[in-house]
């Protein structure tokens, strides 16, 4: 029986502590373990840092998580940028290597091995070109299967593709919600739902010759009785993701945005107010979404979700 089990373990790639010691690096495991093969490895990128210069790494999406392997390096988001990390040595001439791991909001994982160099060969790195380079070689190179807490059970990659598909489809499925004044029109073009998330497609049209600078867009649930006056006891709804949110709409132009929200509904005496405010101006716009509009959200599977 022992010989049969040993043969089965060998066939399945399971090695014992005794047999693993022949090619072990010194780490011991109790019991039987399956050896991790190289096709499961996330290959790290190499970075050089120095004490007197700052290295910047630019990612294709906002940064959600950063972990540093040791106190030999320091890192942080660049001021005013959500997708840029600045990195440098905390000690001059530190020996050996350390590492850095980064997860971005689109679900991508990046791994780096970091070492000291008096004069780094490359100081500024742009990671967008590397996002898919593992698919044809040894996936996962930049794993796109990481799930983030705020999106629940939905993959960040699928959320991004859904938003992109809504934006590219560009159909006005809701035709009764919007506002218009002073040459600015703020429209709700569609409401969609998929896997516990809501997607809102909006458009801002500027038919004037004066550019419109966005101060803020706020989504809030308020009592219907005060929806068009000063809102009290309001509940602000924070978007989880956006597609093509711009802060400036030129004269005689338009911009569309897709907003991703966690699923919610409202009682009959509440409504959702969406306010668009102009920075240093008075051409503010707002519209109201009723609960009857939310429950008629279009199921996202009716769209052709594409990454093209």
C-alpha positions in Angstrom: 0.0 0.0 0.0 2.9 2.4 0.8 4.4 1.8 -2.6 1.1 2.5 -4.3 0.7 5.7 -2.4 4.3 6.8 -3.1 3.7 6.1 -6.8 0.5 8.1 -6.7 2.2 11.0 -4.9 5.0 11.0 -7.5 2.5 11.0 -10.3 0.5 14.0 -8.8 3.6 16.0 -8.2 3.3 15.7 -4.4 6.6 15.3 -2.6 7.3 14.4 1.0 9.7 16.3 3.3 12.3 13.6 2.9 12.2 13.6 -0.9 11.9 17.4 -1.1 15.2 17.9 0.8 17.2 16.8 -2.3 16.3 20.0 -4.2 15.2 22.2 -1.3 16.5 25.6 -0.6 16.4 24.9 3.2 12.7 25.4 3.8 11.0 22.4 5.4 7.3 21.5 5.2 5.4 19.1 7.4 3.5 16.3 5.6 3.0 16.2 1.9 3.1 19.3 -0.3 2.6 20.0 -4.0 5.5 21.8 -5.5 4.7 25.1 -7.1 5.7 25.1 -10.8 7.2 28.0 -12.7 4.1 28.5 -14.8 2.3 29.6 -11.6 5.0 32.2 -10.8 4.4 35.9 -11.2 7.7 37.0 -12.7 9.0 40.2 -11.1 10.2 43.3 -13.0 13.6 44.6 -12.0 14.0 48.1 -10.5 17.1 50.0 -9.5 16.9 52.8 -6.9 19.4 55.2 -5.5 19.6 57.6 -2.5 19.9 60.9 -4.3 17.3 60.4 -7.1 13.6 59.4 -7.2 12.3 56.6 -9.4 8.7 57.0 -10.7 6.6 54.1 -11.8 3.4 54.9 -13.8 0.6 52.4 -13.8 -2.4 52.2 -16.2 -4.9 52.5 -13.3 -5.2 54.0 -9.8 -3.2 52.2 -7.1 -5.1 50.3 -4.5 -2.3 48.5 -2.6 1.4 48.8 -2.1 3.7 46.6 0.0 7.5 47.0 0.5 9.7 44.1 1.3 12.0 46.0 3.7 12.8 49.4 5.2 15.7 49.8 2.7 13.2 51.5 0.3 10.5 54.1 0.7 7.6 54.6 -1.6 4.4 56.6 -1.8 1.8 58.0 -4.3 3.0 61.0 -6.2 1.2 64.1 -5.1 -2.0 64.7 -7.1 -1.7 61.4 -9.0 -3.5 58.2 -8.2 -1.6 56.0 -10.6 2.1 57.0 -10.0 4.4 55.7 -7.3 7.6 57.4 -6.3 10.3 55.2 -5.0 13.8 55.7 -3.6 16.4 54.1 -1.3 16.1 54.8 2.4 19.7 53.9 3.0 22.7 54.7 0.8 24.2 51.7 -0.8 22.1 49.0 0.9 23.2 45.4 0.0 21.1 42.7 -1.6 17.6 42.9 -3.0 14.2 43.7 -1.6 10.8 43.7 -3.4 7.7 45.7 -4.0 4.2 44.5 -4.8 1.4 46.7 -6.3 -2.3 46.1 -7.0 -4.2 48.5 -9.1 -7.9 49.2 -9.2 -8.4 47.3 -12.5 -7.4 44.1 -10.7 -3.8 43.9 -12.0 -0.9 42.7 -9.8 2.6 43.9 -10.3 5.8 42.4 -8.7 9.2 44.1 -8.6 12.6 43.1 -7.3 14.4 46.2 -6.2 18.2 46.7 -5.7 20.5 49.6 -5.1 22.5 51.3 -7.9 24.6 54.4 -7.6 23.4 55.5 -11.0 20.2 53.6 -12.0 19.9 52.8 -15.6 16.2 53.7 -15.8 14.5 56.1 -13.4 11.0 56.5 -14.9 9.0 53.4 -15.9 5.6 53.2 -17.6 3.9 49.9 -16.9 0.9 50.0 -19.4 2.8 48.1 -22.1 3.4 45.2 -19.7 -0.2 44.6 -18.7 -0.8 41.7 -21.0 2.7 40.4 -21.7 2.2 37.2 -19.7 -0.8 35.9 -21.6 1.2 34.3 -24.4 4.1 33.2 -22.2 3.3 32.1 -18.7 0.1 33.5 -17.3 -0.1 35.0 -14.7 2.5 37.6 -15.4 0.2 40.5 -14.3 -2.7 38.6 -12.9 -6.1 40.1 -13.8 -8.1 37.9 -11.5 -7.7 40.0 -8.3 -11.0 40.9 -6.6 -11.3 44.2 -4.7 -13.5 44.6 -1.6 -15.5 47.5 -2.9 -16.6 45.6 -6.0 -17.8 42.6 -4.1 -17.9 39.4 -6.3 -17.4 41.3 -9.5 -14.1 41.2 -11.3 -12.4 44.6 -11.8 -11.6 43.5 -15.3 -15.2 42.8 -16.1 -16.3 46.1 -14.6 -13.9 47.9 -16.8 -15.1 46.1 -19.9 -18.7 46.7 -19.0 -18.1 50.4 -18.6 -16.2 50.5 -21.9 -18.9 48.7 -23.8 -21.6 51.0 -22.5 -19.5 54.0 -23.5 -18.8 52.6 -26.9 -22.4 51.6 -27.6 -23.5 55.1 -26.8 -27.3 54.7 -27.0 -29.8 56.9 -25.2 -32.0 54.4 -23.5 -33.4 56.9 -21.0 -35.0 59.9 -22.7 -36.9 61.7 -19.9 -34.1 62.6 -17.4 -31.9 65.6 -17.8 -31.6 69.3 -17.4 -30.7 72.2 -19.7 -29.8 75.9 -19.2 -27.2 78.5 -20.1 -26.1 76.4 -23.1 -25.3 73.4 -20.9 -27.2 70.1 -21.1 -26.8 67.3 -18.5 -28.4 64.0 -19.6 -28.9 60.6 -18.2 -28.6 58.3 -21.2 -29.0 54.9 -19.5 -29.1 52.8 -16.4 -27.7 49.3 -16.4 -27.2 46.5 -13.9 -24.9 43.5 -13.6 -23.9 41.2 -10.7 -24.9 43.6 -7.9 -23.6 46.8 -9.5 -25.4 49.7 -11.2 -24.0 51.6 -14.2 -25.1 55.1 -15.1 -24.4 56.6 -18.5 -24.4 60.4 -18.5 -23.6 63.1 -21.1 -22.7 66.8 -20.8 -23.3 68.9 -23.9 -21.8 72.4 -24.1 -23.5 74.4 -26.9 -22.0 77.7 -25.8 -18.6 79.1 -26.8 -17.4 79.2 -23.2 -15.7 76.1 -21.8 -17.3 74.4 -18.8 -15.0 73.5 -16.0 -16.4 70.8 -13.7 -16.1 71.5 -9.9 -17.8 68.3 -8.8 -20.5 65.8 -9.6 -22.4 64.5 -6.5 -24.9 61.7 -6.3 -27.2 61.9 -3.2 -30.5 60.3 -2.0 -32.8 62.9 -0.5 -36.4 63.4 0.6 -38.6 64.2 -2.4 -40.1 67.2 -0.6 -36.7 68.9 -0.4 -35.1 67.5 -3.6 -35.4 70.8 -5.4 -34.5 72.9 -2.4 -31.9 72.7 0.4 -31.4 69.0 0.9 -31.4 67.7 4.5 -30.7 64.2 5.8 -29.1 63.4 2.4 -27.2 60.2 1.8 -24.3 60.6 -0.6 -23.6 57.7 -3.0 -19.9 57.4 -3.9 -19.1 56.0 -7.4 -16.8 52.9 -7.3 -15.4 53.4 -10.8 -15.7 55.9 -13.7 -15.1 55.6 -17.5 -14.0 58.8 -19.2 -14.7 61.3 -16.4 -13.3 64.7 -17.6 -13.1 68.0 -15.8 -13.3 70.3 -18.8 -15.9 70.4 -21.6 -14.8 72.7 -24.4 -17.2 75.1 -26.1 -19.5 73.4 -28.6 -18.5 69.9 -27.6 -19.8 67.1 -25.4 -18.4 64.5 -23.1 -19.9 61.2 -21.9 -19.1 59.3 -18.6 -20.1 55.9 -17.3 -20.4 55.6 -13.5 -20.3 52.4 -11.5 -22.2 52.2 -8.2 -23.0 49.6 -5.7 -26.6 48.4 -6.0 -29.2 50.4 -4.1 -32.9 51.2 -4.2 -35.0 53.9 -2.6 -38.3 54.1 -0.8 -41.2 56.0 -2.5 -40.5 59.2 -0.5 -36.9 59.4 -1.6 -35.2 60.2 -4.9 -31.6 60.3 -6.3 -30.4 63.8 -7.2 -27.4 64.2 -9.4 -25.7 67.6 -9.3 -23.1 68.9 -11.8 -21.4 72.1 -10.5 -19.3 74.5 -12.6 -16.1 75.7 -11.1 -16.0 79.5 -10.7 -19.3 79.7 -12.5 -23.1 79.5 -12.2 -24.2 77.1 -14.9 -24.9 74.3 -12.4 -27.1 71.4 -13.6 -29.0 68.7 -11.8 -31.6 66.0 -12.5 -33.7 63.5 -10.4 -33.8 59.7 -10.7 -36.8 58.0 -9.2 -36.8 54.5 -7.8 -39.1 53.4 -10.7 -36.2 54.4 -13.0 -33.7 52.3 -11.0 -35.8 49.1 -11.0 -36.0 49.3 -14.8 -32.3 49.2 -15.2 -31.2 47.3 -18.3 -29.6 44.0 -17.7 -26.0 44.3 -18.8 -25.9 40.8 -20.5 -28.0 42.4 -23.3 -24.9 44.3 -24.3 -22.0 42.8 -26.2 -19.2 43.2 -23.7 -16.0 43.6 -25.6 -12.5 44.7 -24.8 -12.0 46.2 -28.2 
